[in-house]
């Protein structure tokens, strides 16, 4: 947390640790609020290399998070305490940022890389000793040797592996973001306007902190297989 003072006016900056890994590629990412109204990525967003998908995309793609029961219980207990804390501070509109590293996809890409490297090098063994090669050639060939991707549990504190025997071999990165929005007069007015537009029973994102927290927890509970 930083405070920046300009002309006597204070601005507070909250700098968060990156939820995602610096080691593993994120293949899909979701911004989940537990709301269903206007919670689908736009066509413009979906054509991006790594679009930020939303709640309706998560449901429409039949996405699930496959983790061990113990990991799920530990995560949900931490999340429950965080949401309770934010609710007491009258905070709402936060999201669960979910990033998915597809280990199986990475394995397939590595196999393809090995195939192309074999053709390029005219050899069937990329691990052949580098005898008789210049340092530059050795460095170039070493870069082509596939390495099994891992994450560092000490650094990647948001990472959870998929469960043994799950239909998907993945690593999940999950953390709360956008945690500074208070339910003030502006948000109350937005709630009233959206209620008129979509109806009282619509799952709009702008609701009071207590309702937001409960709906958020209900939705996140159901993202797990």
N, C-alpha and C positions, 0 to 999 in steps of 0.2 A: 504494500500500500504506500503510495507516494502522495504528497501534497504539493501542488504547484500554486504559488501566489503571484498574481499579476494585477497590478494597480489595486492592491488591497482585497482582491477577490480570490477566494480559495477554490481550487479545483482538485478533486481527489482522483487519482489514477490507481486502478487495481490491476496489477500485472500477474497473470496466472501462468503456472507451469503448463507446457504443452501436453495435452491429453494423449496425443499420438506418439508413436515411437520414432526415433531417429534411425533405427536399424531396419524396421520392417515396413514394407510398402502397405499403405492403406488402399484396399481395392473398392470398398463401398463405405459411405458414411451417411449417417442419419442425424437430423436435428429433431428430437422428439419432445413434444410438450403435453401429449395426452389429449389434444384438441383435434377435431376432425374437420371443422369448417375452414376452408381456404388453407388447408395444411397438406398441399401437394406441390411438389417442385414444378416450376413453370417449364414450358417447352424449351425456352432459352437456357434454363439451368440444366436441363437433362442432356443437352448436347455437349456439355463440358466434359473434359477428360475424367474428372472426379466430381460429379455433381453432389450438392448437398440435398439429399432426399429427406422427406418429411413423413409425418405419421401415416397419411393415406398411402404413400408409396410403400411404406413398411408393411402395411396390411395387404395391399394389392399384390405385392411380390411374394406373399406368404413367407416373409422372412421370420426367422426365429433365432434366438440365442441359445446355443447348446453348451451348457456348463454343468459341472458337477453340482449336486444338491448343496453340498457344503459351501461351495463358492457362491452360489446363488443366495443362500441364507446370509452369508457374511456381507455380501454386497448390498442386499436389501436392508439389512439392519443399519449399515452405514448411511444408506440413502434416506431411510426413515428419520434418522437423527438430523441429517442435514435439512430435510424438508421441514421438519418440526421447528428447527432453528430459524429458517427463512420465513416460515409462516408467522412466528412470533414477532418478527421484525416487519411484518406487513409487506413482505417481498413476494412478487409473483412474476410470471412471464419467463421464468428460467427454463432451460432445456437440458435434456440428457444428450450429450454428444456421444454418439456411438460410431466407432470406426472398426471396420472388419478387415483383418488380414487373412486372405484365403491361402492357406498353406498348400493345398492341393494345386491351385492355379500356379503358385510359384514353382512347385515341383515340375509341372508340365512345361513351364517356360524355360526352366533349367535344362530339361531334356531336349527341348528344341534348340537351345543354345549349344548344347553339346553336339547335336547333330550337325549344325552349321559349322561349328568349329572343326569337327572332324573332316568335313569336306574341304574346308579352307586350308587346313594344315596337311591334308593327305595322310592322316594317321587315324587309327582307331583308339588311341590311348592318349588322352590329354595329360596324363600324369607321368609321361615319359620324362626321365631326367633331362635337364637342360644342358647336357654336356656339349661343348663345342659351339655354344651360342653366345652372342654378345650380350652384355648386361641389358641393353635395350630390348633385345628379342626375348630374353628371359622375363623381363618385367611385363612385356606385352602378353606372353603366353600365360603367365601367372594370373593376369587379370581375367583370362578366359576360363580358368578352372572354376567350376561351380562350387559355391560354398553354401552349406545349409544355413539358412537364415535363423537367427536366434534373437531373443530380446534379453535385456539385462533387467532382472526383477528389481534391482536396487534403483535403476534409473526409470524404467518403465513401470511406475507404480500403479498405473491404471489398467494394466494388462491382465487378462484372464484367458487361460487356454480353454479350448472346447473339451468336452468330456470324452473320456475313452468310450469308443463304440458309437459315438454320435455320427449322424449321416454326413456331417461336414467337418473337415479338419481345418479349424480356424483359430485365430487369436483375436480376442475382442478388447477394445479399448473404450472405457466408459467413464465419463465424468460430467459433473454439473457445470454449465456455462451460463452466461448472461444473468448474473445473480444480483444485479443492482437496481432493478426496477421496482419501485414502490407503488402500491395501489393508492395513488393520489387522486386529486380532483380530475385531472386529465384522463386517467385510466377509468375512473368511474363514469365519466361522460362517454368514453368509448364503449364501455360495457352497455350503457343505456342505448346508444345508437345501434350497436350490433344486435341487441336483443330485439329492437323494433324491426330491423331488417331481416333477421333470420328466425325469429320466434324465441319464446322463453325457454324452450327445451333444447335448442341447438347447442352443439358442443363448441361454442366460440372460445377463443383463447383468452379473452379479457374478462376475467371473473375475479371475485374477491379472493384473497390469499388462502383462506380456509378451504373454499371450494376448489381452487386451483391445485392446492397441495394434495387433496384427497383424490381428485381425478387423475392427477399426474401419477401418484403412487399406484392407483388401480391399473392404469395403462402400462406402466413399466413392469408391474408384476406379471402381466400377461405377455410380455415380449419373450419370456423364457419358455423353452419347450417343456 
